[in-house]
Amino acid sequence: MIPDDELKNGRILIVDDKKANVLLLEGTLASDGYQAVLSTTNPCDCIDLFISFQPDLILLDLNMPDMDGFEVMERLKCLVNSDYLPVLVLTAFHDRTTRLRALQVGARDFISKPFDTREILCRIRNLLEVTLSHRRVRDHNKLLDRQVREKTRELHDTRLEIIRRLGLAAEFKDRDTANHIIRMSQICQILADAYGVSNAHSELLLTASPMHDVGKIGIPDQILLKPGKLDAQEWQIMQTHTEIGYRLLDGHSSELMETAKQIALSHHERWDGNGYPFGLAGDEIPFNGRICAIADVFDALTSLRPYKQPWSYAKAAAEIESQRGRQFDPELVDTFTGIKEIIFEICHACE
């Protein structure tokens, strides 16, 4: 139920080429307490007035020069699209054809001329209640949609943060690793975008790639944090982090977890077949693993590690480019080269 004071503040636009009819309607509405009434005797002004005044109800004559009521309604329908068009038609015509045509182009109700004061006030009130109720529901739905979007974004951000923290679990002793995971996942996303995958796919890479090294949780600290070069046995143990990560992430059929375990297992494979754990080559390597390999190596080169100082962005990019067709997918390297300045900016922002 719409409160009476809200109804009486409803915006009403009168469009009738007869000044006497306009004055009669204005007086009737004023005497019943309506506060926001605007009128015109020129139907050509109706569209501009509708846009500026945003009426809750239009009292519209049908038989007018230059632009009749039917044309006015047709034009108004283009403005409101699928929204409710509140039109009360004023007409001296009583034939079925005229009324059907008016209903087809948007009329909600009719008032016959000459006007009956009590009838027109009742019809105006009824239509205003419908219009204002419709807008309440519409605005409430918009609010609900906004809240759902906010909650969805909150869940997405929370999930991403949990995944990043999971990715850090194996390497929490190294503070720089946190920044590595953020930078590396963002490079994956922007590289995938530039390559031309869908937004959903690049977003999936952003979310799944932080778990690429989760298997390092199973690598002993004396190997993981060794400041010098690993010996052959230590290197063999280090390589098992890909399969450990796969096993940790296996067992759930969601697209996110499937992608994450695929990346964990394949991001150290090489385009020339000399990578690990399986020695896959070329297109045998999953696309997501190939993307992650470039992002991971570039950021690892530019990061401080127990065994090395960080490389400059330019030097690291040159190393990526030198491995085109050897360690990395040639097409992805070409894409990387085309956007490397943007990647430099991303890495710098995360320092």
C-alpha positions as CSV (number, residue, x, y, z in Angstrom):
1,M,0.0,0.0,0.0
2,I,1.4,3.4,-1.0
3,P,1.0,6.1,1.7
4,D,-1.2,9.0,0.7
5,D,1.5,11.6,1.1
6,E,3.7,9.6,-1.4
7,L,0.9,9.4,-3.9
8,K,0.2,13.1,-3.6
9,N,3.8,13.8,-4.4
10,G,3.7,11.7,-7.5
11,R,4.9,13.5,-10.6
12,I,2.1,14.0,-13.1
13,L,2.6,15.3,-16.7
14,I,-0.5,16.5,-18.6
15,V,-0.2,16.6,-22.4
16,D,-3.3,18.1,-24.2
17,D,-3.4,20.6,-27.0
18,K,-6.6,22.2,-25.5
19,K,-5.7,24.8,-22.9
20,A,-9.2,24.5,-21.3
21,N,-8.6,20.7,-20.7
22,V,-5.2,21.4,-19.2
23,L,-6.6,24.1,-16.8
24,L,-9.4,21.8,-15.8
25,L,-7.1,18.9,-15.0
26,E,-4.6,21.1,-13.2
27,G,-7.4,22.5,-11.0
28,T,-8.8,19.1,-10.3
29,L,-5.4,17.7,-9.2
30,A,-4.6,20.8,-7.1
31,S,-7.9,20.6,-5.3
32,D,-7.2,17.0,-4.4
33,G,-3.7,17.8,-3.0
34,Y,-1.4,16.8,-5.8
35,Q,1.9,18.7,-5.5
36,A,4.0,17.9,-8.6
37,V,2.0,18.6,-11.8
38,L,3.5,19.8,-15.1
39,S,1.6,20.4,-18.3
40,T,2.1,21.3,-22.0
41,T,-0.2,22.0,-24.9
42,N,2.5,21.1,-27.4
43,P,2.9,17.3,-27.8
44,C,6.3,17.8,-29.5
45,D,7.6,18.9,-26.1
46,C,6.5,15.7,-24.4
47,I,9.7,13.7,-25.0
48,D,12.0,16.4,-23.5
49,L,9.6,16.9,-20.6
50,F,9.5,13.1,-19.9
51,I,13.3,13.0,-19.8
52,S,13.7,16.0,-17.5
53,F,10.6,15.6,-15.3
54,Q,10.5,11.8,-15.1
55,P,6.8,11.6,-14.5
56,D,5.1,8.9,-12.5
57,L,2.0,9.3,-14.6
58,I,1.2,10.9,-18.0
59,L,-2.3,12.2,-18.8
60,L,-2.2,12.1,-22.6
61,D,-4.7,13.3,-25.2
62,L,-4.9,11.2,-28.4
63,N,-6.2,13.7,-30.9
64,M,-3.5,16.4,-31.2
65,P,-1.9,18.2,-34.2
66,D,1.7,17.6,-35.3
67,M,2.1,14.5,-33.1
68,D,-0.9,12.6,-31.9
69,G,-1.0,10.5,-28.7
70,F,-0.2,7.3,-30.5
71,E,3.1,8.7,-31.8
72,V,3.9,10.1,-28.4
73,M,3.5,6.7,-26.8
74,E,5.6,5.0,-29.5
75,R,8.4,7.4,-28.9
76,L,8.2,7.1,-25.1
77,K,8.4,3.3,-25.4
78,C,11.8,3.6,-27.0
79,L,13.0,5.6,-24.0
80,V,11.7,3.3,-21.2
81,N,12.6,0.1,-23.1
82,S,11.1,-2.7,-21.0
83,D,10.2,-0.5,-18.0
84,Y,6.7,0.4,-17.1
85,L,5.1,3.2,-19.1
86,P,2.4,5.0,-17.0
87,V,0.0,6.5,-19.5
88,L,-3.7,7.5,-18.8
89,V,-5.2,8.3,-22.2
90,L,-7.6,11.2,-22.5
91,T,-10.0,10.7,-25.4
92,A,-13.4,11.6,-26.8
93,F,-13.3,8.5,-28.9
94,H,-15.2,5.5,-27.6
95,D,-14.8,3.0,-30.4
96,R,-13.1,-0.3,-29.9
97,T,-10.5,0.2,-32.6
98,T,-9.1,3.3,-31.0
99,R,-9.0,1.8,-27.5
100,L,-7.3,-1.4,-28.7
101,R,-4.7,0.6,-30.7
102,A,-4.0,2.8,-27.6
103,L,-3.5,-0.3,-25.4
104,Q,-1.2,-1.9,-27.9
105,V,1.2,1.1,-27.9
106,G,1.3,1.5,-24.2
107,A,-1.9,3.0,-22.6
108,R,-2.7,1.6,-19.2
109,D,-6.2,3.2,-18.8
110,F,-8.7,5.6,-20.3
111,I,-10.6,8.7,-19.3
112,S,-13.5,9.7,-21.6
113,K,-14.2,13.3,-22.4
114,P,-16.0,15.2,-21.0
115,F,-14.3,14.5,-17.7
116,D,-16.0,13.2,-14.6
117,T,-14.0,14.6,-11.7
118,R,-14.5,11.7,-9.3
119,E,-13.7,9.1,-11.9
120,I,-10.5,10.8,-13.1
121,L,-9.2,11.2,-9.5
122,C,-9.9,7.5,-8.9
123,R,-8.2,6.4,-12.1
124,I,-5.2,8.7,-11.4
125,R,-4.8,7.3,-7.9
126,N,-5.1,3.7,-9.0
127,L,-2.5,4.2,-11.8
128,L,-0.1,6.1,-9.5
129,E,-0.3,3.2,-6.9
130,V,0.5,0.7,-9.7
131,T,3.4,2.8,-11.0
132,L,4.9,3.6,-7.6
133,S,4.5,-0.1,-6.5
134,H,6.2,-1.2,-9.7
135,R,9.1,1.2,-9.0
136,R,9.4,0.0,-5.4
137,V,9.7,-3.6,-6.7
138,R,12.2,-2.6,-9.4
139,D,14.4,-0.6,-7.0
140,H,14.3,-3.4,-4.5
141,N,15.3,-5.9,-7.2
142,K,18.2,-3.6,-8.2
143,L,19.3,-3.4,-4.6
144,L,19.1,-7.2,-4.3
145,D,21.1,-7.6,-7.6
146,R,23.8,-5.2,-6.3
147,Q,24.0,-7.1,-2.9
148,V,24.3,-10.4,-4.8
149,R,27.1,-8.9,-6.9
150,E,28.9,-7.6,-3.8
151,K,28.5,-10.9,-2.0
152,T,29.7,-12.8,-5.1
153,R,32.7,-10.5,-5.4
154,E,33.4,-10.9,-1.7
155,L,33.3,-14.7,-2.0
156,H,35.5,-14.6,-5.1
157,D,38.1,-12.4,-3.2
158,T,37.9,-14.6,-0.1
159,R,38.5,-17.7,-2.2
160,L,41.4,-16.1,-4.0
161,E,42.9,-15.1,-0.7
162,I,42.5,-18.6,0.7
163,I,44.1,-20.0,-2.4
164,R,47.0,-17.6,-2.2
165,R,47.6,-18.5,1.5
166,L,47.5,-22.2,0.5
167,G,50.1,-21.4,-2.1
168,L,52.2,-19.8,0.6
169,A,51.9,-22.7,3.0
170,A,54.9,-24.5,1.5
171,E,57.1,-21.4,1.5
172,F,55.9,-19.2,4.4
173,K,59.5,-18.8,5.7
174,D,60.3,-16.6,2.7
175,R,58.4,-13.3,2.8
176,D,59.2,-12.5,-0.8
177,T,57.4,-15.7,-1.9
178,A,54.1,-14.0,-1.0
179,N,54.8,-11.2,-3.5
180,H,56.0,-13.9,-6.0
181,I,52.6,-15.6,-5.9
182,I,50.7,-12.4,-6.4
183,R,52.9,-11.2,-9.2
184,M,53.1,-14.6,-10.9
185,S,49.3,-15.1,-10.9
186,Q,48.7,-11.6,-12.3
187,I,51.3,-12.2,-15.1
188,C,49.4,-15.5,-15.9
189,Q,46.2,-13.6,-16.2
190,I,47.5,-10.7,-18.4
191,L,49.5,-13.0,-20.6
192,A,46.4,-15.2,-21.2
193,D,44.3,-12.1,-21.9
194,A,46.9,-10.9,-24.4
195,Y,47.0,-14.3,-26.1
196,G,43.3,-14.1,-26.6
197,V,41.6,-16.5,-24.2
198,S,38.2,-15.7,-22.7
199,N,37.9,-13.5,-19.7
200,A,36.6,-16.5,-17.7
201,H,39.7,-18.5,-18.7
202,S,42.2,-15.8,-17.7
203,E,40.3,-15.3,-14.4
204,L,40.6,-19.0,-13.8
205,L,44.3,-18.8,-14.3
206,L,44.6,-15.9,-11.9
207,T,42.8,-18.0,-9.3
208,A,44.4,-21.4,-9.8
209,S,48.0,-20.4,-10.5
210,P,48.9,-19.4,-6.9
211,M,48.8,-23.1,-6.1
212,H,51.4,-24.1,-8.6
213,D,54.1,-24.8,-6.0
214,V,52.0,-26.1,-3.2
215,G,53.8,-29.4,-3.5
216,K,56.9,-27.8,-2.0
217,I,55.2,-28.3,1.4
218,G,56.6,-31.9,1.1
219,I,60.2,-30.8,0.3
220,P,62.6,-30.7,3.3
221,D,63.7,-27.3,4.4
222,Q,67.4,-28.1,4.0
223,I,66.7,-28.5,0.3
224,L,64.0,-25.9,-0.2
225,L,66.0,-23.2,1.5
226,K,69.6,-24.3,0.6
227,P,71.6,-21.1,-0.3
228,G,73.8,-23.0,-2.8
229,K,73.3,-25.2,-5.8
230,L,71.5,-28.4,-5.2
231,D,73.3,-31.7,-5.8
232,A,71.9,-34.4,-8.1
233,Q,70.0,-36.2,-5.3
234,E,68.6,-33.0,-3.8
235,W,67.5,-31.8,-7.3
236,Q,65.7,-35.1,-7.8
237,I,63.9,-34.6,-4.5
238,M,63.0,-31.0,-5.4
239,Q,61.5,-32.1,-8.7
240,T,59.0,-34.3,-6.8
241,H,57.1,-31.1,-5.7
242,T,55.2,-31.2,-9.0
243,E,53.7,-34.6,-8.3
244,I,53.2,-33.9,-4.6
245,G,51.2,-30.8,-5.6
246,Y,49.2,-32.8,-8.0
247,R,48.3,-35.3,-5.3
248,L,47.4,-32.6,-2.8
249,L,45.0,-30.9,-5.3
250,D,43.6,-34.1,-6.7
251,G,40.2,-35.5,-5.7
252,H,37.9,-32.6,-6.5
253,S,36.1,-32.2,-9.8
254,S,35.7,-28.4,-9.8
255,E,37.2,-26.5,-12.8
256,L,39.3,-24.6,-10.4
257,M,40.9,-27.6,-8.7
258,E,41.3,-29.4,-12.0
259,T,43.2,-26.4,-13.4
260,A,45.3,-26.0,-10.3
261,K,46.4,-29.6,-10.2
262,Q,47.2,-29.5,-14.0
263,I,49.3,-26.4,-13.5
264,A,51.1,-27.9,-10.4
265,L,52.0,-31.0,-12.4
266,S,53.0,-29.4,-15.7
267,H,54.5,-25.9,-15.1
268,H,58.1,-27.3,-15.2
269,E,57.7,-29.1,-18.5
270,R,59.7,-27.6,-21.3
271,W,58.7,-27.0,-24.9
272,D,61.7,-29.0,-26.1
273,G,60.8,-32.0,-24.0
274,N,63.6,-31.6,-21.4
275,G,61.4,-30.7,-18.5
276,Y,59.9,-32.7,-15.7
277,P,58.2,-34.7,-14.4
278,F,57.2,-36.5,-17.6
279,G,59.4,-34.8,-20.3
280,L,56.4,-33.6,-22.3
281,A,57.1,-31.6,-25.4
282,G,55.3,-28.9,-27.4
283,D,51.5,-29.1,-27.4
284,E,51.6,-32.2,-25.2
285,I,52.1,-29.7,-22.4
286,P,48.8,-28.3,-21.2
287,F,48.2,-24.7,-22.2
288,N,47.8,-23.6,-18.6
289,G,51.1,-25.1,-17.7
290,R,52.8,-23.3,-20.6
291,I,51.4,-20.0,-19.5
292,C,52.4,-20.6,-15.9
293,A,55.9,-21.6,-16.9
294,I,56.7,-18.2,-18.4
295,A,55.1,-16.3,-15.5
296,D,56.9,-18.4,-12.9
297,V,60.3,-18.2,-14.5
298,F,60.2,-14.5,-15.2
299,D,59.2,-13.7,-11.6
300,A,61.6,-16.1,-10.1
301,L,64.4,-14.5,-12.0
302,T,63.5,-11.0,-10.8
303,S,63.0,-12.1,-7.2
304,L,65.6,-12.5,-4.4
305,R,66.3,-16.1,-3.5
306,P,68.6,-17.7,-0.9
307,Y,70.8,-18.8,-3.8
308,K,70.8,-15.6,-6.0
309,Q,70.2,-11.9,-6.3
310,P,67.3,-10.6,-8.3
311,W,67.7,-9.9,-12.0
312,S,66.6,-6.7,-13.7
313,Y,63.3,-6.9,-15.5
314,A,65.0,-6.3,-18.9
315,K,67.5,-9.1,-18.3
316,A,64.8,-11.5,-17.2
317,A,62.7,-10.7,-20.2
318,A,65.7,-11.2,-22.5
319,E,66.2,-14.7,-20.9
320,I,62.5,-15.6,-21.6
321,E,62.9,-14.5,-25.2
322,S,66.2,-16.5,-25.6
323,Q,64.2,-19.6,-24.5
324,R,61.6,-19.2,-27.3
325,G,61.0,-22.7,-28.8
326,R,63.3,-24.3,-26.2
327,Q,62.0,-23.9,-22.7
328,F,58.8,-22.0,-23.7
329,D,56.0,-22.0,-26.2
330,P,57.1,-19.7,-29.1
331,E,53.7,-18.1,-29.5
332,L,53.4,-17.4,-25.8
333,V,56.9,-15.9,-25.8
334,D,55.9,-13.6,-28.7
335,T,52.8,-12.5,-26.7
336,F,55.0,-11.9,-23.6
337,T,57.4,-9.8,-25.7
338,G,54.5,-7.6,-26.9
339,I,53.3,-6.8,-23.4
340,K,56.5,-7.0,-21.4
341,E,56.3,-3.3,-20.4
342,I,52.9,-3.9,-18.9
343,I,54.3,-6.9,-17.0
344,F,57.2,-4.8,-15.7
345,E,54.6,-2.3,-14.3
346,I,52.7,-5.1,-12.6
347,C,55.8,-6.5,-11.0
348,H,56.9,-3.0,-9.9
349,A,53.5,-2.3,-8.3
350,C,53.7,-5.5,-6.3
351,E,57.2,-4.8,-4.9
